[in-house]
Amino acid sequence: MTTYDYIIVGGGSSGCVLANRLSENPAHKVLLIESGRRDADPWIHIPATFFKVLGKGIDIHPYASNPDKGLNGRPSIVPQGNVLGGGSSVNAMIYIRGHRNDYDTWSQMGCEGWSYDDVLPAFRSLEHNERLNGQFHGKKGGLHVSDPRHRHPLSEAFVQAATEIGIPHNDDFNGADQAGVGFYQSTTHGGRRWSSAQAFLREAEKRPNLTVLTERKVARLLFEGQRATGVELLDGATFRASREIALTAGAIATPKILQLSGIGDGAHLAALGIPVIADLPGVGANYQDHLEVPVQGETREPISILGHDRGLRAAGHMLRYLTSHRGLLSSNVVECGGFVDTAGTGQPDVQFHVLPVLIGFVDREAEPGHGLSIGPCYLRPRSRGWIRLKSADPREQTDFNANLLSDPADIETLVRGVETAIRILDAPALAKLVKRRVLPKPGVEKDPEALRDYIRQSAKTVFHPAGTARMGRADDRMAVVGSDLKVRGVEGLRICDASVMPTLVSGNTNAPTMMIAAKAAAFMTGKAISG
Ligand SMILES: Cc1cc2nc3c(=O)[nH]c(=O)nc-3n(C[C@H](O)[C@H](O)[C@H](O)COP(=O)(O)OP(=O)(O)OC[C@H]3O[C@@H](n4cnc5c(N)ncnc54)[C@H](O)[C@@H]3O)c2cc1C
């Protein structure tokens, strides 16, 4: 059995950061194992074509929850990256860190060393911001963060319309104040996607002490007593780790691997015939996700990007892109949005994702015609779900209960989000372009019951599963890892992905997950973060 110092399970947003930082020291022999392919599909690297990658379905895990009561019996379908770079190779590239209070709350929950002031250096150490500088931004990291090279007229109109209803303009959602509307910065560079693989793995892979295996899936961890000493793959191969194993398989796969390895609710594992290594009932619990609801308007003129992926127009965009890396294909499509305090608490509770087209989802066709889509999304869900094994067979799907919208507060936040989005749609800058509201159907917002039903019927993930192996105090029975990300009750094992978030951050989760991995690397190597 080949022995490495460190084994990293999952080559996604967090895994690539970790592979880079752990292999910086030539004395460390590091193995990264990724279940998906290499990120060689050219559509991955062209920002606007991420929908194509999702549509093809080759580089994603098509996770789906059980039918969910909160979604009127629909499953929550949550595609996740299954490719080198993970989520960062298939996502919408929006660069957001969350709100200062998110991290201060983690710290107050007993996660020592995770307050905003504690995590800021890790964010800065990763970042190469192409415009912003100063106390909030980094210039020397591998992760390029840039302003949009393309601004669709409908995106411009959304930003203007939002300011017309009194929402302030913000040109740095990751600076002193998150609130406001504007254009998102994205993890792109020179008009190309800048995934975690691109930012952190390309250079690291040149090092002889880093081995990257793709299209190999980890089934379970191997233990000697309470010490994690290796991994077993689905194909039966095994690898040994002399120092540590880091789980970075994402918030849906990580709790599955833990349970298959005997770490989880003791009684449940015993009932499945899995020998219990550590009785941690928090494994798979505390599942959280961000949901958004479509608010869409049809435009008077055919000005959306509908049809721009076909025929002569598509060829024109490709020609422009290939010659200058500019134009529509350099756009992450979700070019703008913002953060709004709809409850008057002094902190935004709703985020908008705006697309210059009428979009559908994997479970529904897009509405016909030209238009724009505004997606109000709640930021701090109160509903919690869980992911549990159905059997000891790693090939079997898990019992995935997303339990979304089970807390009425989440519905009420979406109600306020939809109402605010409708006001923006009706503001002059958009009203002159939009001939009619398509979703929700006019009148629905006036009937509280119908509006809540619309939300349950149409809410969809914005792909931010988190929290399924959460961090917490040593005396917190449901905490899976401590503030050092070490799994409780065992040795040689850390969790370093979105699973450890005690609560979802107020925004998109790619940068926060990379931050978690940067802190994990510092814990593992003892090398301080210079941010
Ligand atoms: C479609 C989509 C759009 C998104 N848009 C944005 C956005 O615009 N901005 C933003 O900030 N965030 C966005 N996100 C969320 C963000 O990308 C994720 O939060 C982030 O990538 C999570 O990082 P992770 O390291 O926890 O997991 P991942 O990046 O998902 O990495 C986990 C990796 O582990 C691999 N893996 C899983 N199981 C195994 C196994 N058994 N053995 C070996 N490997 C395994 C997976 O294939 C994957 O590559 C989006 C996500 C998606 C899917």
The ligand as a Gaussian input file, in Angstrom:
#p B3LYP/6-31G(d) Opt

LIG

0 1
 C      -24.110000      25.103000     -10.166000
 C      -23.450000      25.781000      -9.007000
 C      -23.395000      27.177000      -8.972000
 C      -22.780000      27.815000      -7.895000
 N      -22.562000      29.170000      -7.953000
 C      -21.738000      29.748000      -7.031000
 C      -21.290000      31.086000      -7.193000
 O      -21.584000      31.753000      -8.185000
 N      -20.476000      31.614000      -6.237000
 C      -20.094000      30.894000      -5.133000
 O      -19.405000      31.448000      -4.274000
 N      -20.513000      29.623000      -4.960000
 C      -21.273000      29.035000      -5.898000
 N      -21.604000      27.715000      -5.776000
 C      -21.225000      27.010000      -4.541000
 C      -19.748000      26.668000      -4.432000
 O      -19.207000      26.339000      -5.680000
 C      -19.607000      25.531000      -3.416000
 O      -20.071000      25.982000      -2.161000
 C      -18.172000      25.070000      -3.251000
 O      -17.652000      24.652000      -4.479000
 C      -18.117000      23.946000      -2.218000
 O      -16.796000      23.538000      -2.068000
 P      -16.414000      22.149000      -1.389000
 O      -14.947000      22.069000      -1.441000
 O      -17.103000      22.050000      -0.086000
 O      -17.077000      21.048000      -2.319000
 P      -16.891000      20.791000      -3.882000
 O      -16.275000      21.956000      -4.562000
 O      -18.196000      20.296000      -4.360000
 O      -15.804000      19.649000      -3.934000
 C      -16.021000      18.318000      -3.562000
 C      -15.252000      17.439000      -4.529000
 O      -15.185000      16.138000      -3.985000
 C      -15.425000      15.196000      -5.015000
 N      -15.934000      13.978000      -4.375000
 C      -17.165000      13.761000      -3.863000
 N      -17.248000      12.528000      -3.351000
 C      -16.035000      11.957000      -3.529000
 C      -15.509000      10.699000      -3.196000
 N      -16.241000       9.781000      -2.581000
 N      -14.215000      10.420000      -3.545000
 C      -13.444000      11.356000      -4.183000
 N      -13.928000      12.575000      -4.521000
 C      -15.198000      12.874000      -4.174000
 C      -16.417000      15.886000      -5.926000
 O      -16.425000      15.330000      -7.214000
 C      -15.923000      17.325000      -5.884000
 O      -15.006000      17.614000      -6.903000
 C      -22.242000      27.048000      -6.820000
 C      -22.281000      25.658000      -6.859000
 C      -22.865000      25.016000      -7.948000
 C      -22.890000      23.522000      -7.974000

